[in-house]
Amino acid sequence: MWDLLLAPFMIRAVIAATVTGLAAPGIGTYLVQRRLSLMGDGIGHITVTGVALGLLTGTSPTYTAVVVAVIGALAIELIRTSGKTTGDLALALLFYGGISGGLVLVQLAGNGAFALQGYLFGSITTISPDDVVVALVLAGIVVVAGLALMPQLFAVSHDEDFARASGVPVWFYNTLVSVLAAVTVSVAMRTVGLLLVSALMIIPVATSQQFARSFRATMLLAMVGGLVASLGGVVISAFLNLPPGATIVLVSLAGFVATSPVGVVLERRRRARVPYEAEALPLHETTEERHRHVHGPGCGHLAIEHGDHVDYVHDGHRHAVHVTGEGQHYDEH
């Protein structure tokens, strides 16, 4: 067992799985927040053209994949922000165009169809030392940028209008998220494959959302989950002779299914502690007219005791009844 784990190809696979498991969920958290969960899938199919272009020209498919993926991500963002079409439609247009162009180029390359399979479904055990170096550098950029620029990236991902009103350059940061997603897809294509990369970007995020109550916690837990799934999938696939990419995704799915009951229990406990949101009640308008209804223990309205006063909820409004030595004082509104 130790001979297998310490083999050079296995060490390279573990390094690639580590950086992929951290980078993919890290940028995937922003995509989920922007409701663009399938963007990784769309960029993955565009990247097929980049891989095929590398096979056709005899250059490294990794470099051509990065260039084409970034161009595709910029095109998606440009179409999405132009107002002429929605983000989903832009993804669909480039989705089919990218994969069709890749298949045509692969056919022109002659024997490139077999090599393309390693990029479509992943081939982490055959990754070269040069590819490991590229993966380390690119994944490091993605992780550092995602963590260092978290306030700005979260602002534009959560509410573009508010971010724009606050003076945040929305277009720049939206484009940056798209470019980082394209780089992540290029990094992960040898680990899980272009057809499965979106799963590693989204599933750990969905798992962490069951426990985390803040964006930062969601992102960090998702990165930990992606790391565990990647390393576990590589080790399991090596010992059982299974496809590494598919095994990593299945391990990630198993983690989501296993933790779902815990997430449901935690959500129920949280709702039990907070029966209703105070903001859900309409604001009470202040007037000179005194409220004629006298609230008290038998009035039939919801009463909430607060020490020196009692709040009654009547017609969707809160009415405070202060208990003093001289009796009850009813607030004017």
Residue pairs with C-beta under 8 A, 6 or more apart in sequence:
1 239
4 10
4 238
4 239
5 235
5 238
9 125
9 126
9 127
10 125
10 234
10 238
12 127
12 128
12 129
12 132
13 124
13 125
13 127
13 234
13 238
13 244
14 231
14 234
15 132
15 135
15 136
16 124
16 127
16 131
16 132
16 135
16 190
16 191
17 124
17 191
17 230
17 231
17 233
17 234
17 248
18 227
18 230
18 231
19 135
19 136
19 139
19 140
19 187
20 135
20 139
20 187
20 188
20 191
20 192
20 200
20 226
20 230
21 200
21 223
21 226
21 227
21 228
21 229
21 230
21 231
22 139
22 143
22 223
22 226
22 227
23 138
23 139
23 142
23 143
23 146
23 184
23 187
23 188
24 40
24 184
24 187
24 188
24 197
24 200
24 201
24 204
24 226
25 200
25 201
25 204
25 205
25 208
25 219
25 222
25 223
25 225
25 226
26 142
26 143
26 146
26 147
26 219
26 222
26 223
26 226
27 142
27 146
27 177
27 180
27 181
27 184
27 201
28 37
28 40
28 184
28 200
28 201
28 202
28 204
28 205
28 222
29 146
29 205
29 215
29 218
29 219
29 222
30 146
30 153
30 154
30 157
30 177
30 180
30 181
31 37
31 39
31 40
31 177
31 181
31 201
31 202
32 202
32 205
32 206
32 209
33 154
33 157
33 158
33 215
34 157
34 174
34 177
36 87
36 91
37 198
37 202
38 88
38 91
38 198
39 76
39 87
39 91
39 178
39 181
39 198
40 181
40 184
40 185
40 197
40 198
40 201
40 202
41 91
41 95
41 197
41 198
42 72
42 76
42 91
42 92
42 94
42 95
42 98
43 69
43 72
43 73
43 76
43 181
43 182
43 185
44 185
44 189
44 194
44 195
44 197
44 198
45 94
45 95
45 96
45 98
45 99
45 102
45 194
46 68
46 69
46 72
46 94
46 95
46 97
46 98
46 99
47 65
47 68
47 69
47 72
47 98
47 182
47 185
47 186
47 189
47 194
48 98
48 99
48 101
48 102
48 103
48 116
48 119
48 120
48 194
49 68
49 98
49 99
49 101
49 102
49 105
50 61
50 64
50 65
50 66
50 67
50 68
50 69
50 102
50 186
51 61
51 64
51 65
51 102
51 116
51 119
51 189
51 194
52 101
52 102
52 103
52 104
52 105
52 106
52 109
52 112
52 116
53 61
53 64
53 68
53 105
54 60
54 61
54 62
54 63
54 64
54 65
55 61
55 105
55 106
55 109
55 112
55 115
55 116
56 105
56 106
56 108
56 109
56 112
57 64
60 130
61 115
61 119
62 131
62 134
62 186
62 190
63 134
65 119
65 186
65 189
66 138
66 182
66 183
66 186
68 98
69 182
69 183
69 185
69 186
70 179
70 182
70 183
72 94
72 98
72 182
73 178
73 179
73 181
73 182
74 175
74 178
74 179
75 90
75 94
76 87
76 90
76 91
76 94
76 178
77 174
77 175
77 178
79 85
79 90
79 93
80 86
80 87
80 90
81 171
81 174
85 93
102 116
105 112
106 112
106 113
106 116
107 113
117 123
118 126
118 190
119 189
119 190
119 193
119 194
120 193
120 194
120 195
121 193
121 195
121 196
121 243
121 245
121 246
122 189
122 190
122 191
122 192
122 193
122 196
122 243
122 244
122 245
122 246
122 248
123 190
123 193
123 244
124 190
124 191
124 234
124 244
124 245
125 238
125 244
127 135
127 190
127 191
131 190
134 187
135 187
135 190
138 183
138 184
138 186
138 187
139 184
139 187
141 180
141 183
142 180
142 183
142 184
142 187
143 223
145 176
145 180
146 153
146 180
146 219
149 173
149 176
150 215
150 216
150 219
152 163
152 168
152 173
153 173
153 176
153 177
154 215
155 162
155 163
155 166
155 168
155 173
156 163
156 168
156 170
156 173
156 174
156 177
157 177
158 215
160 170
160 174
163 170
163 173
164 170
181 201
184 197
184 201
185 194
185 197
188 197
188 200
188 201
189 197
191 200
191 230
191 244
191 245
191 248
192 199
192 200
192 244
192 245
192 248
192 249
193 245
196 245
196 246
196 248
196 249
199 249
199 252
199 253
200 226
200 229
200 230
200 248
200 249
200 252
203 229
203 249
203 252
203 253
203 255
203 256
204 221
204 222
204 223
204 225
204 226
204 229
204 252
204 255
205 218
205 219
205 222
206 256
207 221
207 222
207 225
207 252
207 255
207 256
207 259
208 217
208 218
208 219
208 220
208 221
208 222
208 224
208 225
209 218
209 263
210 259
210 260
210 262
210 263
210 264
210 266
210 267
211 217
211 221
211 259
211 262
211 263
211 266
212 218
212 221
225 252
225 255
226 252
228 251
228 255
229 248
229 249
229 251
229 252
229 255
230 248
232 248
232 251
233 244
233 245
233 247
233 248
233 249
233 250
233 251
233 252
234 244
234 247
234 248
236 242
236 247
236 251
237 243
237 244
237 247
237 248
238 244
240 247
281 313
281 316
281 317
281 318
282 316
282 317
284 317
284 318
284 333
285 333
286 333
287 332
287 333
288 332
289 332
289 333
290 330
290 332
291 319
291 330
291 331
291 332
291 333
293 299
293 314
293 319
294 330
295 301
295 303
295 310
295 312
295 314
295 319
295 321
295 330
296 321
296 328
297 303
299 312
299 314
301 312
301 313
301 314
302 312
302 313
303 310
303 311
303 312
304 310
304 311
304 312
304 313
305 311
308 322
308 323
309 320
309 321
309 322
309 323
310 320
310 321
310 323
311 318
311 319
311 320
311 321
312 318
312 319
312 321
313 319
317 333
319 330
319 331
319 333
320 331
321 328
321 329
321 330
321 331
322 328
322 329
322 331
